[in-house]
C-alpha cells in the first residue's frame, strides 16, 4: 500500500486565456466528404498553464455554413498573430495570443462536455510584451510535411488592361516648298493664216473664152470653105 495524497484541480473556467498553438494536423471527416484542421492550443499563463485543448475547423465541408465558420475562426487566429497569409500551419505555431473558452454540454451522454475556443484576439494589456518575449523565436519555414494543411494558392490578380486608345497616324514632316505662283490666263495661239493659193490649173472640160486679137489690127477674114 502506498500512501499518496492528491487533490484534483478544479476544471478550467470560462474566460479569456493566453495561449499558443503547439501542433496542427489535417484530418478527413468521418463521411469522407470533407477535411478539418485540428489545432492544439495550450494555455501558457495563469493557474491553468499547460492545459491543452483542440480547436477543430471544418476548412473543407459540403455544408457552406460550417466551412464559413471555420474560415472565419482561422482568420481570427491570423489577425491575432499578425500574420496576413501563410502556406503551412507550422507558421502559426508558438505565437502567443488570447482566446476565450467556454464549456459546451455534450449532446451524447457517452461523451463528456468539451471546452471550446469561442473567440481569438491579440494579447492586450501589460502582459503583451512578456508573452512576446517568452515565445520569441524565428518563425518556422513552411515545410509542407504530411498532415499539415496548406491553403490553396490564390490566383494573382492581373492588372486591368486599359482599352486601346486610338492614335492618329503620324503626319510626314512638311517640306518648305515655295508657294506656286498663280498661273495667269493666256489666250490660245491663233492658227497661221493660210497662204494665198496659186491659181488652180484649168480643169479638163472647162470652157475657156477665145483669145482676143491685139488692138489696132483688123481681123483677118476667113475664106468660106466653098
Secondary structure, 3 states (H helix, E strand, C coil): CCCCCCCCCCCCCCEEEEEEEEEEEEEECCCCCCEEEEEEEEECCCCCCCCEEEEEEEEECCCHHHHHHHHHHHHHHHHHHCCCCCCCHHHHECCCEEEEEEEECCCCCCCCCEEEEEEEECCCCCHHHHHHHHCCCCCCCCCCCCCCCCCCCCCCCCCCCCCCCCCCCCCCCCCCCCCCCCCCCCCCCCCCCCCCCCCCCCCCCCCCCCCCCCCCCCCCCCCCCC
